[in-house]
Amino acid sequence: MASGDAKARKLFPAWLEDTEEAEWHNTMDVKARHPRADFLPGNRVIFDLGGNDYRIVTEIDYERQVVIVRWVGYHKDYDKIDARTA
């Protein structure tokens, strides 16, 4: 992703702040806050941002309340990765 992408520079800090405030104990909690989130095996969660222009691949440890960001980028680049292992 281009470091100068103005839209992303606004969206990612907002997503991060929202994520830091969240208490997610399971996928239903995530879905309640982010209805468009997609779920993969291994507690992987894919978030769409900016009208689906960007994707964030995460791994969530619900017990410890930790979200690990595994990949961030444009949706077009997301299609080139394996989100299960990224």
N, C-alpha and C positions, 0 to 999 in steps of 0.2 A: 504494500500500500504506500502511496506517495506520502511523504511526511508533511507536505504542504497542503494536503486535502482539508480545506476549511470545514466542510460538512462533518468529516470524521473527527476533527479536533473538537467539535461541539458534542457530538453524539457519544463518543467513548467515555469522556469524563462523567457524563450524566448516567450512562449505564453502570459505570464503576461505583458511583455514589449510591445508586439504587441498590446495587448488589451488596455493598457493604452494610446497608441498613436492613437488608432482608434476613429473615429467619426461615430457612428452607429445611424442612425435616424429611421431605419426600418429593417426588415428582409432581404431585398434586399442588403442593405449595408453590413450586416454580410456575406451574401452568396457571395458577390463579393470578400471579403477578405478571407473567409473560405468556399470554395465551397462544402466541405463535411459536413458542419454543418447541424444538424437536428433541427427541430423546433417543439415545443409542445405548447399546450394552456398555457395561463398565461405568455407569453413572456419568456418561458423556451427555452434555446438553449443548444444543446448537441454538444460539440466539441470533435473530435477524434484527438488523438496525437500519434506520434510514430508508424505510420503505423497501426493505430487502436488498439494499445496495451493498451492505456489509454483512459479514458473518463473524461470529465469535464462537469458537469451539472451546468448551470448558469441560472440566471433570469436577464433579462436586462430591465432597466427603460430607454427607449429611450429618453424620454423628459429630464430627469436629467443627461443623459449620465453616468449611473452607472451600473456596472456589478457586480452582487452578485454571488459569487461561492457557490453553494449549496452542491456539492458533487464532490470529486476527487477520482479516483481509477483505478484499472485494469479493462479492458473490461469484463473479466470473472466475476468480482464482480458487474459490472454495470447490468449484466443480472439478478441479484438477488434483485435489488431495483426497486421502482416505481419512475422514474425520474420526474413524474408530482408532486410528493410530497416530494421528497428527499431534 
